[in-house]
């Protein structure tokens, strides 16, 4: 059974933003059982964990002799070896993988920069001046993505690993109010969150936070 690592006490307080959520969702979509090893922030910086993840983060993935880090690489590994997340047609498969890269390389950086500023920089004197620029950079990407999606359910035909990665990235904007400006994107995220595999993964991650908060 594959084993992944996750936060022992997640800083997102069970909202499903920690990156093990992506891997949990992928497992649920393909119907693959998995185990989770919870790690503290201190343990993440120790040699044992850094042997799995050189940057001391989560998630990691272990299955037999194979150890992986980076959520995108782990999701791609799962998708390539189990039916349900990548199309069988070679061209459609390549496009789905391209959307995985787009989620992580094009959409996520400005979104993370904005959300981190909203969390950690609100008390700074320059926050109010900086915020509109951060929001506008995200709006550019949301506008482009909204134009692509239009009235389609998913990015390229059937739901794929590209949609899984994109939805997890876009969910970070729930508290920003920006999704409300793009109804097509908001509906797209809602469709992803409505999938039974997403709900199972979300509930599993939330259970960890709930247990930690009670201890």
Secondary structure, 3 states (H helix, E strand, C coil): CEEEEEECCCCCCCCCCCCHHHHHHHHHHHCCCEEEEEECHHHHCCHHHHCCCCCCCCCEEEECCEEEECHHHHHHHHHHHCCCCCCCCHHHHHHHHHHHHHHHHHHHHHHHHHHHHHHHCCCCCCHHHHHHHHHHHHHHHHHHHHHHHCCCCCCCCCCCHHHHHHHHHHHHHCCCCHHHHCHHHHHHHHHHHHCHHHHHHHHHHHHHHHHHHHC
